Each structure stands twice: as structure tokens, then as C-alpha cells.
């Protein structure tokens, strides 16, 4: 299996179905809005003793990013589907989980990045799994995430993704936008395309027997 599967084919996915990019655009807009608010009121927040508020905003905007990746997954996975209805049905439970996910991830990346990469490793594909499988059980999501990475041999995909996200976040000012865009498009695509490739391979093996 090509190690670039899930990375390079995103362009053919977008070409075939341009709407998959819509959630990423919403996510970038959300980040821009939060960053403008933080920039505008940063002095007031510091002098008012509310230095925790920028951290809370960072958690909230990444909770939105993680949640919107679920919408991307729906667009990629299903051809004929009422996406708004399907997404709104799962959004509440997904957003609650993604808020916890964002809290630990943002806190981890605030501690010199390594803890953030470690935490994200265990949570990376859970939002996509939750929406695609319509399963809001966090424990099932954690198990599927680790199964996909370790048992299904997608360690390389995951490590490359984490490195790319981290490198983007190191870029001043605009890096966060690139990291969010990458997560919302590439992570669902890696999971979905690799699962479909596995399913196709299994069908071919069954046909041989």
C-alpha cells in the first residue's frame, strides 16, 4: 500500500466533490474571528486579570475545528445524504467530546509541543470515526483510533500528520490556519480512504476464495 495514500489523493477527492472544502472554510473563519477578538481585547484581558480567557478561546476554536472535521467526513463518505440533518444530529455529542479533546490538546501544545503531539496521537481520528460510524461512545472511539493506527498499520500516516500539524503551528501568525485546514481535510480523508482501501482489499481476497 502506498504510504502517500490518504495524503495525495485529497486533491482528486476535492476535484470530484468541491463541497468537502466548505467545513474547512467555516473553520478558518471561526479561527479568524476568535483571533481578532483576542487581539482586540488582549490588553483589557491582561489588565483585568482574565489571562485565562485567551486559553479558553483557543480551546473553543479547536473544539469547533475538531467538530467540523466530522462534517468533512460526512461529505467525503456519503454520496446521497442530508448532510445538515446528519451532522446536526451528531453535533452536540461530538462537540462535547471535541471540547475535552481540544482542552487537553491545546494544553499539551502549550507545553513545548511534545505533550500535545502525544495527546493528539491517541485522539486524532476519533471525531471522524464518531460521525462516520454514528457512534458517540468516547471509549469506542479511543479503541478504534488505536486500532486504526496500530493494528491496521497506519503509524506512518499518523506520525507524518502530527509532524505536519506541529510544523504548521510553529509558523508565526498564519501557522494555526494551515494546521486547522490540514486537520479538517486530510485527517478525515486518511481515515476514510484507508478504510475503503482495506474493505476493497478484503473483498478481493474473498473473491479469490
C-alpha positions in Angstrom: 0.0 0.0 0.0 1.4 3.4 -1.0 2.4 5.3 2.1 1.1 8.5 0.5 -2.5 7.1 0.2 -4.7 9.5 2.1 -2.3 12.4 1.6 -2.0 12.8 -2.2 -5.5 11.7 -3.2 -7.1 14.5 -1.3 -6.9 16.6 -4.4 -8.9 14.2 -6.5 -11.4 14.0 -3.7 -11.8 17.8 -3.7 -12.0 17.9 -7.5 -14.7 15.2 -7.5 -16.7 16.8 -4.7 -15.7 20.5 -4.1 -18.2 20.8 -1.3 -15.8 18.9 1.1 -13.8 22.1 1.5 -16.8 24.0 2.9 -16.3 22.9 6.6 -12.6 23.9 6.4 -13.6 27.4 5.2 -16.0 27.7 8.1 -13.3 26.6 10.5 -10.8 29.1 9.1 -13.4 31.8 9.5 -14.0 30.8 13.2 -10.3 30.9 13.9 -10.0 34.3 12.3 -13.0 35.6 14.4 -11.6 34.3 17.7 -8.1 35.7 16.9 -9.5 39.1 16.1 -11.4 39.2 19.4 -8.3 38.1 21.3 -6.1 40.6 19.5 -8.6 43.4 20.1 -9.0 42.8 23.8 -5.7 41.3 24.8 -4.7 44.3 26.8 -8.0 44.6 28.6 -7.9 40.8 29.4 -4.4 41.1 30.9 -5.1 44.2 32.9 -8.5 42.7 34.0 -6.9 39.6 35.4 -8.6 37.4 32.8 -5.4 35.9 31.3 -7.2 32.5 31.2 -9.7 33.8 28.6 -7.3 33.5 25.5 -6.7 29.9 26.5 -10.4 29.3 26.7 -10.9 30.9 23.3 -8.1 28.6 21.9 -9.9 25.6 23.3 -13.2 26.7 21.9 -11.9 27.3 18.4 -10.1 24.0 18.2 -13.2 22.3 19.5 -15.0 23.8 16.5 -12.2 22.6 14.2 -12.3 19.1 15.5 -16.1 19.0 15.2 -16.1 20.5 11.7 -13.8 17.7 10.6 -16.8 15.4 11.3 -18.8 17.4 8.7 -16.0 17.0 6.2 -16.1 13.2 6.9 -19.8 13.0 6.1 -19.3 14.9 2.8 -16.4 12.6 1.9 -18.1 9.3 2.9 -21.6 9.6 1.6 -22.9 10.5 -1.8 -26.6 10.9 -1.1 -27.2 12.3 2.4 -28.9 15.2 4.1 -25.6 16.4 5.5 -27.0 19.2 7.6 -29.5 16.9 9.3 -27.0 14.1 9.8 -24.4 16.5 11.1 -26.8 18.4 13.4 -27.9 15.0 14.9 -24.4 14.1 16.0 -23.0 17.5 16.5 -24.0 18.0 20.2 -22.3 14.9 21.4 -19.4 15.3 19.1 -18.8 18.9 20.2 -18.9 17.9 23.9 -16.2 15.3 23.2 -14.2 17.7 21.0 -14.2 20.3 23.7 -12.4 17.9 26.1 -10.2 16.9 23.2 -9.3 20.5 22.5 -8.7 21.3 26.1 -6.0 18.6 26.5 -4.6 19.1 23.1 -4.2 22.9 23.5 -2.8 22.5 26.9 -0.3 19.9 25.6 0.8 22.1 22.7 1.3 24.9 25.2 3.9 22.8 26.9 6.6 22.8 24.2 4.5 20.8 21.7 5.7 17.3 22.6 2.9 16.6 25.1 0.4 18.0 22.5 1.6 15.6 19.8 1.5 12.7 22.3 -2.1 13.6 23.4 -3.3 14.1 19.8 -1.8 10.7 18.8 -4.4 9.0 21.0 -7.3 11.1 19.8 -6.6 12.1 16.2 -9.2 10.1 14.3 -12.0 9.9 16.9 -14.1 12.8 15.5 -14.1 11.2 12.1 -14.9 7.7 13.5 -17.7 9.2 15.6 -19.5 10.7 12.7 -18.9 8.0 10.1 -19.9 5.2 12.4 -22.6 7.3 14.2 -21.1 6.2 17.5 -20.7 8.9 20.2 -19.1 6.5 22.7 -15.7 8.0 23.5 -14.3 4.7 24.7 -15.2 3.0 21.4 -13.7 6.0 19.6 -10.5 5.7 21.5 -10.3 1.9 20.8 -11.0 2.5 17.1 -8.3 5.2 16.9 -5.7 3.0 18.4 -6.8 0.0 16.2 -6.6 2.1 13.1 -3.1 3.4 14.0 -1.5 0.2 15.4 -3.4 -2.9 14.2 -4.1 -1.5 10.8 -0.6 -0.2 10.5 -1.2 3.5 9.9 1.6 4.6 12.3 3.4 6.3 9.4 0.3 8.2 8.3 -0.3 9.4 11.9 3.3 10.4 12.7 3.6 12.3 9.4 0.2 14.1 10.1 1.4 15.0 13.6 4.7 16.4 12.3 2.9 18.4 9.6 0.4 19.9 12.2 3.3 20.7 14.6 5.4 22.4 11.9 2.4 24.4 10.8 1.8 25.5 14.3 5.4 26.7 14.6 4.8 29.3 11.8 4.1 32.7 13.3 0.6 34.2 12.8 -0.6 32.1 9.9 0.5 28.6 11.0 -2.6 27.9 13.0 -4.8 28.4 9.9 -2.7 25.9 7.9 -2.7 23.4 10.8 -6.5 23.6 11.1 -7.1 23.4 7.4 -4.8 20.3 7.2 -6.7 18.6 10.1 -10.2 19.3 8.7 -9.4 18.0 5.3 -6.5 15.5 5.5 -7.3 13.6 8.7 -10.9 12.5 7.6 -9.5 11.7 4.2 -6.7 9.5 5.6 -9.2 7.6 7.7 -11.9 7.2 5.1 -9.7 6.4 2.1 -7.6 3.9 4.1 -10.8 2.1 5.4 -12.2 1.9 1.9 -8.9 0.5 0.6 -8.9 -2.1 3.3 -12.5 -3.0 2.5 -11.7 -3.3 -1.2 -8.7 -5.5 -0.5 -10.8 -7.7 1.7 -13.4 -8.1 -1.0 -10.7 -9.1 -3.5 -9.4 -11.7 -1.1 -12.9 -13.1 -0.5 -13.4 -13.3 -4.3 -10.2 -15.4 -4.6 -11.6 -18.0 -2.3 
